[in-house]
Amino acid sequence: MRILISNDDGYHAQGIQTLTEALSTIADVVVAAPDRNCSGASNSLTLENPLRVRELGLQRYAVQGTPTDSVHLALRQLLPWEPDFVITGINHGANLGDDVLYSGTVAAATEGFFLGAPAIAVSLCGHQHFETAAHVVKQFLAKNQRHAAPSHRLININVPDVPIDSLEGWKVTRLGARHHAEDVIKQSDPRGKPIYWIGAPGKTQDAGPGTDFHAIAGQYVSITPLQVDLTAHDTLGAFSQWLTE
């Protein structure tokens, strides 16, 4: 098996190091990840400046760019082969509900999907038990080898921050939703000029049974198949009628 690994927390983050170590025992792995933390970068590409790459070891690359840059560059320039999977993470923190729209982890996986590779984004809902998330990914890949996943989709996996033995199982989920984000925080810099910090994510709003939030709260692994077509298909007819009235 051949796997490209990336993330948004940066090449030296604990999550990607744990994932790389785990998957290197079962696959030929290439790592191409940002050289710094790019959390919240979403699907941004660097178009106005050249990208610089540092080769840190055999098939290990740190990219001076975004998570999407890293995957794009790897698939179109750096890799000696087409990957069987693009796997991004292990993210330091959850990517549940609305988070997927901002997540650099999900965006990097989306870029792999756009470029033709099955893609998985994996996040730990905390900052401690990265080995649990790595174990979950290995289990997912083993099951896929025995019996291929039912569709060529982008998969978003969230893992509770608990020891492996404390997992309750797996659930296939839909995205939940949050309330609006907390207020922006205004402060002053040392010169007395205003500076602003984006507020924390809002509390959960849609977190009932079937959602990714609900699965994580029950210490289940959440697996959410995603699609990238944002068209509101159910309103196409209504809008067409509105335009002709």
KEDREN-803061 format. One line per 4 residues: their letters; for each residue x, y negated, z negated of C-alpha. Coordinates in steps of 0.1 Angstrom, whole numbers, padded with zeros to 4 digits, always signed. Example, Ala and Ser with C-alpha at 12.3 -4.5 7.8 and 13.67 -1.06 7.14 Angstrom:
# residues 2
as	+0123 +0045 -0078 | +0137 +0011 -0071
//
This chain:
# residues 245
mril	+0000 +0000 +0000 | +0012 -0035 +0009 | +0001 -0065 -0013 | +0006 -0102 -0012
isnd	+0004 -0118 -0047 | -0002 -0155 -0054 | -0017 -0177 -0081 | -0024 -0213 -0091
dgyh	-0006 -0214 -0124 | +0028 -0214 -0108 | +0054 -0187 -0100 | +0068 -0184 -0135
aqgi	+0034 -0181 -0153 | +0029 -0150 -0175 | -0002 -0139 -0156 | +0015 -0135 -0122
qtlt	+0046 -0119 -0137 | +0024 -0093 -0155 | +0005 -0086 -0123 | +0036 -0083 -0102
eals	+0053 -0059 -0126 | +0022 -0037 -0127 | +0015 -0036 -0090 | +0051 -0031 -0080
tiad	+0048 +0004 -0094 | +0021 +0014 -0068 | +0027 -0009 -0038 | +0052 -0029 -0018
vvva	+0047 -0064 -0032 | +0055 -0098 -0018 | +0050 -0128 -0041 | +0045 -0163 -0027
apdr	+0032 -0188 -0053 | +0034 -0225 -0061 | +0065 -0237 -0078 | +0044 -0255 -0104
ncsg	+0010 -0254 -0120 | -0017 -0262 -0095 | -0048 -0254 -0115 | -0079 -0271 -0100
asns	-0063 -0275 -0065 | -0092 -0257 -0048 | -0087 -0251 -0011 | -0063 -0280 -0004
ltle	-0037 -0277 +0023 | -0006 -0299 +0026 | -0007 -0315 +0060 | +0013 -0347 +0058
nplr	+0045 -0333 +0043 | +0067 -0303 +0051 | +0066 -0273 +0028 | +0098 -0262 +0011
vrel	+0103 -0226 +0000 | +0128 -0212 -0025 | +0136 -0175 -0022 | +0140 -0164 -0058
glqr	+0147 -0127 -0050 | +0138 -0100 -0025 | +0103 -0108 -0012 | +0098 -0134 -0040
yavq	+0091 -0170 -0029 | +0083 -0202 -0048 | +0065 -0227 -0025 | +0065 -0265 -0030
gtpt	+0028 -0267 -0022 | -0007 -0256 -0032 | -0020 -0221 -0038 | -0036 -0222 -0003
dsvh	-0003 -0234 +0012 | +0014 -0204 -0004 | -0009 -0178 +0010 | -0011 -0195 +0044
lalr	+0027 -0197 +0047 | +0032 -0162 +0035 | +0007 -0147 +0060 | +0018 -0167 +0089
qllp	+0055 -0169 +0084 | +0071 -0151 +0055 | +0056 -0116 +0054 | +0072 -0088 +0074
wepd	+0038 -0070 +0076 | +0001 -0074 +0074 | -0011 -0069 +0038 | -0037 -0044 +0027
fvit	-0047 -0069 +0000 | -0042 -0105 -0010 | -0045 -0106 -0048 | -0043 -0139 -0067
ginh	-0038 -0143 -0105 | -0038 -0133 -0131 | -0053 -0167 -0139 | -0048 -0182 -0173
ganl	-0084 -0187 -0182 | -0118 -0177 -0167 | -0131 -0185 -0132 | -0169 -0181 -0139
gddv	-0199 -0197 -0123 | -0192 -0232 -0109 | -0155 -0228 -0116 | -0149 -0209 -0084
lysg	-0155 -0242 -0064 | -0125 -0258 -0081 | -0102 -0228 -0087 | -0069 -0226 -0070
tvaa	-0069 -0189 -0078 | -0101 -0183 -0059 | -0090 -0207 -0032 | -0058 -0188 -0026
ateg	-0078 -0155 -0023 | -0102 -0173 +0001 | -0073 -0183 +0023 | -0062 -0147 +0025
fflg	-0098 -0137 +0034 | -0100 -0164 +0061 | -0069 -0150 +0076 | -0082 -0115 +0078
apai	-0071 -0097 +0046 | -0093 -0081 +0019 | -0088 -0105 -0010 | -0092 -0104 -0048
avsl	-0090 -0132 -0073 | -0085 -0120 -0109 | -0087 -0141 -0140 | -0083 -0134 -0177
cghq	-0109 -0151 -0199 | -0082 -0162 -0223 | -0045 -0164 -0226 | -0034 -0132 -0244
hfet	-0042 -0097 -0230 | -0028 -0100 -0195 | -0020 -0063 -0195 | -0057 -0056 -0197
aahv	-0064 -0076 -0165 | -0035 -0059 -0147 | -0049 -0025 -0157 | -0083 -0035 -0143
vkqf	-0067 -0044 -0110 | -0049 -0011 -0107 | -0081 +0007 -0115 | -0099 -0012 -0088
lakn	-0073 -0004 -0062 | -0072 +0032 -0071 | -0110 +0035 -0067 | -0108 +0016 -0034
qrha	-0082 +0042 -0021 | -0105 +0070 -0031 | -0136 +0054 -0016 | -0134 +0020 +0002
apsh	-0153 -0009 -0012 | -0187 -0012 +0006 | -0180 -0045 +0024 | -0151 -0067 +0036
rlin	-0157 -0094 +0010 | -0138 -0118 -0012 | -0140 -0104 -0047 | -0138 -0125 -0079
invp	-0129 -0104 -0110 | -0130 -0118 -0145 | -0116 -0098 -0174 | -0124 -0103 -0211
dvpi	-0094 -0113 -0232 | -0094 -0080 -0253 | -0072 -0049 -0255 | -0078 -0023 -0228
dsle	-0096 +0000 -0253 | -0121 -0027 -0262 | -0135 -0031 -0227 | -0171 -0020 -0226
gwkv	-0170 -0012 -0188 | -0176 -0029 -0155 | -0205 -0049 -0142 | -0213 -0063 -0107
trlg	-0225 -0098 -0112 | -0237 -0130 -0096 | -0222 -0164 -0104 | -0238 -0182 -0134
arhh	-0238 -0220 -0138 | -0227 -0246 -0163 | -0242 -0279 -0174 | -0225 -0310 -0162
aedv	-0189 -0315 -0174 | -0181 -0333 -0205 | -0175 -0371 -0203 | -0142 -0384 -0189
ikqs	-0118 -0394 -0216 | -0104 -0430 -0214 | -0071 -0439 -0231 | -0044 -0465 -0227
dprg	-0008 -0459 -0215 | +0022 -0475 -0234 | +0017 -0507 -0214 | -0019 -0510 -0224
kpiy	-0033 -0500 -0190 | -0063 -0476 -0188 | -0058 -0440 -0180 | -0084 -0413 -0176
wiga	-0086 -0375 -0183 | -0112 -0353 -0166 | -0134 -0339 -0193 | -0138 -0302 -0203
pgkt	-0162 -0279 -0183 | -0197 -0281 -0195 | -0215 -0255 -0216 | -0232 -0226 -0198
qdag	-0267 -0232 -0184 | -0274 -0201 -0164 | -0257 -0173 -0184 | -0284 -0147 -0186
pgtd	-0284 -0110 -0177 | -0268 -0103 -0143 | -0245 -0133 -0145 | -0207 -0132 -0148
fhai	-0210 -0152 -0181 | -0232 -0126 -0196 | -0209 -0097 -0186 | -0179 -0114 -0202
agqy	-0198 -0122 -0234 | -0205 -0085 -0237 | -0168 -0076 -0231 | -0175 -0062 -0196
vsit	-0153 -0067 -0166 | -0172 -0090 -0142 | -0169 -0082 -0105 | -0186 -0108 -0082
plqv	-0186 -0104 -0044 | -0183 -0139 -0029 | -0191 -0152 +0006 | -0177 -0184 +0022
dlta	-0207 -0194 +0043 | -0222 -0223 +0024 | -0251 -0227 +0049 | -0285 -0230 +0031
hdtl	-0301 -0206 +0055 | -0335 -0207 +0038 | -0339 -0244 +0046 | -0329 -0244 +0083
gafs	-0364 -0240 +0095 | -0378 -0268 +0072 | -0351 -0292 +0083 | -0357 -0285 +0119
qwlt	-0394 -0292 +0115 | -0386 -0324 +0095 | -0365 -0337 +0124 | -0392 -0332 +0149
e	-0420 -0348 +0129
//
